[in-house]
Amino acid sequence: GAWRSFRALSGFKKLAEDILEDLEWRRQHDELWRKGIGIPYLSTYLNNLRWQDERRASVPREAAPVLPEHVEPSETWQPTLEQDERNRAIRAARESYEEKKREEIIERMKGENRAD
């Protein structure tokens, strides 16, 4: 998976530093990452050189929500309590999973840097 993809890249030490710096910046400044949105799987992040992606500190404009047909435009549509709770649970689970994966790769990279 992610670890094999990372080890296959050339210039391991410099890449490790660049990746750690990018992950830390995104964790602190990228509003979407902070909300758990758009965080790629680690193997995707590595295979697609995502640490080279443009950094954005603000949230881009989001499209207006699509309203169900039966809701008049003058009404304000809100998710039901059940939908909202489900969405929060999904976000929390995703954030927890991604945080654990980020911590794993950071620890592996730190261990490799000490060994070199």
HELIX and SHEET records of a PDB file:
HELIX    1   1 ALA A    2  ALA A    8  1                                   7    
HELIX    2   2 PHE A   12  HIS A   29  1                                  18    
HELIX    3   3 GLU A   31  ARG A   34  1                                   4    
HELIX    4   4 LEU A   42  ASN A   47  1                                   6    
HELIX    5   5 ARG A   50  GLN A   52  5                                   3    
HELIX    6   6 LEU A   81  ALA A  115  1                                  35    
END                                                                             
